[in-house]
Amino acid sequence: TDDAVGKAIREANEKINNGEYAAAYEILIKVKENERAFNSIGVSLMMQGKFEEAMPWFEKAMKNGCQAAEKNIDAINAEYEYEAQQ
């Protein structure tokens, strides 16, 4: 059986792939209690340039063993370093 959370996350990830980050966030925020959504929520925020909002989601995802979240944190930190050098 296909659970509603999994369906929502897949739908949101499709929107992320299409560049519809705000729309993805709207879907994901409804399932924000589910650990499978944490990294995608972070991505939807990060891609809108909302790094400070994204970070806690990536940290939560990382605590749940999501390796993609670790890469996303690294990407944000690299962005911060780049901005600091400008």
ABEGO torsion letter per residue (X at the ends): XBBAAAAAAAAAAAAAAAGBAAAAAAAAAAAAABAAAAAAAAAAAAAAGBAAAAAAAAAAAAAAGBAAAAAAAAAAAAAAAAAAAX
